[in-house]
Each structure stands twice: as C-alpha cells, then as structure tokens.
C-alpha cells in the first residue's frame, strides 16, 4: 500500500488550470485539488466480512469575472481549456457577489510549518483485519457480552493542493488510522449494544484493539435492563463522547455564515459572556498530529490559533473572506474547502478542562443523570431550543444507580451554556475535544 502521494504533479496541474482560466477571460481564479486512498476491513465473528479499498481525486476551479463567480468540478485534470471556458461563461451569467474574492497577496501564507500529520507506518488489509479481530475478541471476552456487533479497522491517506492566480500555492498531506468495535449484551428482547473507537493520525498513538474492544464490551453490559424515568427536571452530566455534540452546536452558532444570515441564537452576543467565567474555548489548526490540523486555510491564509471564548466571553466568529467582508470584519483564516467554494468552519476546537473528575461532577449533582448516548438532531440554531433523545445512567447519592433509556432532554442552549461546568477528563479523539460537562436543571421527558 502506498504511504505517500506525489503532490508535485497535482500542483503543476492546478497551476496550469489557473492559467487556463485567466486565458479564458477570468479576472482571478483558484483551484483546489484533492486526492486520497483508503483501506478498511470489517470483521464479524472472527471472519472478515468485507475489505474495501478506495481511491479518489477531485478538482474544483473557481473563477471571478468582476464580482461574478462560478465554480466547476471534475474528477480529473483533463480538457482544462474546456473546463476553464465553461467556468468563465457561467460566471458571466451569474449574479454579482460583492463579498467574495481571493485573499490579498500580502495576507497569503508563505511559510508552512511541519505539523507531523503523515505516518509512515506500513498498512495492508491483513494488518487491518487482525486489528479488527483483536478488538472483537476483546469485546466478546467481557463476561455478559453475548454477541458481536462487528469490528472494523481503517486507514486513510489524503492530500490537498491549492493554487491561486495571485501567487499562492500550498499543499498538505495527512494520514488517519482507526479501530472500532460494537458489543451486544443480554438476550432476546433485553439485548443492549454499545461501542468504542479511536482515531488518530499516527498508529502509535491509537489505543490498542484490546482496549477498544474491552471498553465496548463493558459499555454494553452496563446498559442491560434499563429503566424508564418519569418526567422531571434534573442536573445532567454529559460524558465526553456525548458532550462533544454541545461543542458542535456552539461551533455552528458562531459560524460566520450563520451570523451573516442572522440565523444564530448567538448573533448579537459577540463580546458578551455566554459561558461561566471558568470556560475557555480555543481553535488551533497548528496542533501537531491534530485531527484537523493544517498549515493554511482553504483560501491560503496562514493557520493560527484562536481563543473563541475567554473567561466565558465570546470573542470571535469563525470567518472566511466572504463572511468577514459581509460583516465588516477581518477573516481569521477559518475557511474550509469542499464543493463549490470556501465556507467558514472550525479546526481543532477544544473546550478546556476544569478541575473536577467525572466522579466528582456526579458527587456534585448528587441526584441526576449521566448521559452516554444521544439520538436525533433536535436543535434549533435560530432560537437555541434543544431537544435530544438520550440514554445513560440515573445517579443517586453521587453514584451510578441504574441504566435508563427512552428519554428526551429539553432545554435552551443559551441557559445550558451559561451554567456549564467542565470536568478534567478531556477526550482528544476527534476535532471537537471536550471533557465531561455538567448542565444544570434540564427537563427530562420520560413516561
């Protein structure tokens, strides 16, 4: 399996396509080209169910004719002149966009830090299958686990290049390894399932298959014989895996596109306290081996860390060029690239940990709920109204009493954020890194 991608040819082709666009009449243009290869193995009951290998390339040309813009995409660099001519013709017929444009030349990245994103570890289907088998075996070895829900192991290598007509050219390459396992406990209609996983840039940083499988099995047996709750209000602790979604809702609410459209419940809160004074949220694309690290953003600006919330105060929106221009602000290099053009988004966002362990948070609430799983997407980004299906464990005297399921959590993100308390068990497996989070006085809808 190839462990690198020669990006020099990809960059040369991107620059030729930019030149073709200028020759076709574009005032400015940029090209984003991506290439990738992935390999995965799925195992159930010790047998390989499927191995899959995929390769893909994509190129998007964006052209500017005055303030008129168009984008065209292809899965290969061919017929560049035709592609460029088609894009220019589309742009001339498009409505004007006064806010979009290329990054000024003096704001483009010129130096690219090595963020240690590419793992040279050898990968093949046999090795992936063995990792998946080991995870499944560890799950099945947990007393009380009755069946396997399957296990998988994966690897991906992806490359990206960006070239612009005002002189920017940049590339990066990243690898990603993953293992997951699902375990089933109980019998008949009383069966419960749960899973565990890990995903890292470097194989050496990945949890062992045995650790992942054992955790999946332990989580499954803990859910056996869940009870239902009557409707009530209670304090709630989200374990990190569930708490990650709260940070995702926050990221959506401070996205510059939502702010420009006026569709965020935080649209008028810049410079105000939205969390407790103990909460800090940062976004750092320069973190070595980070899941969303990059040396430059999707428009060619140099990547830099941001503090989004400091002592509970909201200090930044996530901005690309167009949303910054529309809001009368400066871009903070949060352009992501996919499809037709750039859009703002987070990179490695972290809600920084507090001082209490999860056990101490549970002691603090005394009686309440530990949420381990969420269902559905019932969040209104305009109002902040929150409603999610959930399962987890009822807490009495600060200790887990019994599992619960088929409940719905309801509240409003404005109040939930304002009283948030962070634990100290930061989970860094994804681009949204969070610890356990305590939310006060939420409605639990049950039977």
Buried (B, 14 or more C-beta within 10 A) or exposed (E): EEBEBEBEEBBBBBBBBBBBBBEBBBBBBBBBBBBBBBBBBBBBEEEBBEBEEEEEBBBBBBBBBEBBBBBBBBEEBEEBEEBBBBBBBBBBEBEEBEBBBBBEEEBBBEEBBEBEBBBEEEBEBEBBBBBBBBBBBBBBEBEBBBBBBBBBBBBBBBBBBBBBBBEBBBBBBBBBBBBBBBBBBBEEEEBBBBBBBBBBBBBEEBBBBBBBBBBBBBBBBBBBEBEEBEEBEBBBBBBBBBBBBBBBBBBBBBBBBBBBEEBBBBBEBBEEBBBBEEBBBBBBBBBEBBBBBBBBBBBBBBBEEBBBBBEBBBBBBBBBBBBBBBBEBEBBBBBBBEEEBBBBBBBBBBBBBBEBBBBBBBBBBEBBBBBBBBEEEBBEBEEBBBBBBBBBBBBEEBEBEEBBBBBBBBBBBBBBBBBBBBBBBBBBBBBBBBBBBBBBEBBBBBE
